[in-house]
Amino acid sequence: MTAYLVSILTEGAIFGIMALGLNVIWGWSGDFDLAYYGYIAVGAYMTLVLTVGPAVAPAQYILGLQLPYPLAVAIAVISAMAVALIVGLIALRHLRGIYFSIVTLGAVYVMYVFAGQYVPLFDGYNGLSGLFDPMGDWFSLDYLSYQYFFMGLSLAMFVVVYLLMWRISGSRFGMALRTLREDERAAAAFGRDIYRLKLKGYVLGAGVGGFAGALFAAYLSAFNPSAWSPVEVIVLYAAVLVGGRGNIVGVALGVLIMGMLVQESTRFLPSVPGLGQLNTLHPQVLLALRGAIIGLVLILFLRFRPQGLLPERRYVDRQPALDATPGNA
Amino acid sequence: MHEALLTLGFALVTASILALSAVAFTLEYAVTNVANVSHGEILTAGAYAAYLVHQRTGSAIAAAIAASIAGGLVALAMHSAVIGPFIRFGASPTIVFIATLGMSFVIQNLLVIFFGAANVAYTLDPGAPQQLGPFLLTPLDVEIVASAIAITLALYLIIARTRFGKALRAVSQNRELARVTGINATRVAGATFFLAGLIAGYAGFVLAESVGSFNPYFGFSFFLITLTAAVAGGLGRAFGTMVGAVLVGLILEFAGGYISASYNLAFAFAILAIVILVRPRGLFTNARRTVFE
């Protein structure tokens, strides 16, 4: 039971960091980005090729270094941001709405196909493995205490990212991103460089995603094309939407609800009287049931409570002296 | 030269299936202004229905009809349960786009629950390949191409000549104005979805035949290619979409034949990204926007 608790807390913290990164792109900047899971994957793959050492035939992959974990994470984050910069430079220039979504969907499938098919990159469908207990030997931890250590590390990183997002949320940059979401033309009229701002937000969000991916790689100790799929981003969208798009407290709540409640409750469904046969139907049934529930929750929230459980607070102008309606001047 | 002609023959088959799927997708787009991401699941439903009926009856024709009807019903359900209510509620196209993505996720997972995630092998006897003009095609290939042409002609007649077709064109051009003139836009959109579903369900059946197997995710990957064809042809334009489908089919088969088929999806999206960036309203656009032009 403790081991179970440790694993869901670790997963929840990593999932929370992913959702916070997505919130920059969708919650603040307002773009429905389907490539997001690709940046998580870039972070995970890069962390692995930078830490697991040279490839042993028949496996093959790029780099194959043995850097210390924190340095590898830093480079992985930069790589994710670089990929996002390329995608963003193309997709954010003129495209908005579904055209932006379609191009980012294309981008992530190109990444997915290359990661899976182009063997010299990340060893194709076999993927990468062998990152065991990073930083564990620094403190000479045994297997069990390492699990606690990594849980603590993930939770601490979630808090750090959360505080960072909290600072950005109230900053001029955070406000400017929101004005783009609300009205791009008005923002442009006030002299904002829309393309630059959107690009900055996009790359920042992808960097957070890449960081979560780097933690995820260490948690799984391996990564391959069956460990991720571009459509998994729906789960993250559901979390951001349910909690409250744009509001980081809401996003944290959404992660708690979607990640822990929905994801974990299906695990206990078979113990509910009358549902015991669920386990015997098909090994993938519980996973699929979870997916169906998440999709359904997403649709219901979009329709009946698009602002989420904890809606973003509207910023009110507290300087009535600046009221410029005709007749008041 | 011979090699190229062989590839051209395969491309013709791919393009036919792609044209059916893309034209159905574009009809859905025309009456709702929404890109239905769960379009691929209509094809998947068609493939499963065809397989189940074929197993029971042993008749390919019954299987084709079952695929068509299942596709029509699934598409109608998508419109009445999710897309229609969202539009009446006044949701933006992006919000409905996200909702249909969620719907696609739900349907895929329901199919896994009921049928399992494993590949289902499903092939008809293609018959011996025959020399047909310059191409080498099996009788099954010929049937696929011929049925695609027949369906396209029938669709053209429905849209151009019937009262329903007129209402469809009206709703696609200006939903509000159509309603003012007494057209029940929701009902027309629902009927259009049913029609598109009939075509897409059949496309799912022939796609399963030509690939030889399918699984719950099979329609979604084909949807990605469908999207490329539809965007290349201009979203909401039936005729342009068909030309787009032929072009994309050709490029995919030649790229797949000469480079590697495993990168097909990446190729499709490279084309898609270029088209969207260079000619976002489709390759063959002028100022007017109608379903058939």
Interface residues (C-beta under 8 A of the other chain):
Chain A: F32 I90 R93 H94 L95 G97 I98 Y99 S101 I102 V103 L105 G106 A107 Y109 V110 V113 F114 Q117 V231 I234 Y237 A238 L281 H282 Q284 V285 L287 A288 L289 R290 G291 A292 I294 G295 L296 L298 I299 L302 R303 P306
Chain B: A35 V82 P85 F86 F89 A91 S92 P93 T94 I95 F97 I98 A99 L101 G102 M103 S104 F105 V106 Q108 N109 L110 V112 I113 G116 A117 F220 L224 L227 V231 S260 S262 Y263 L265 A266 A268 F269 A270 L272 A273 I276 L277 P280
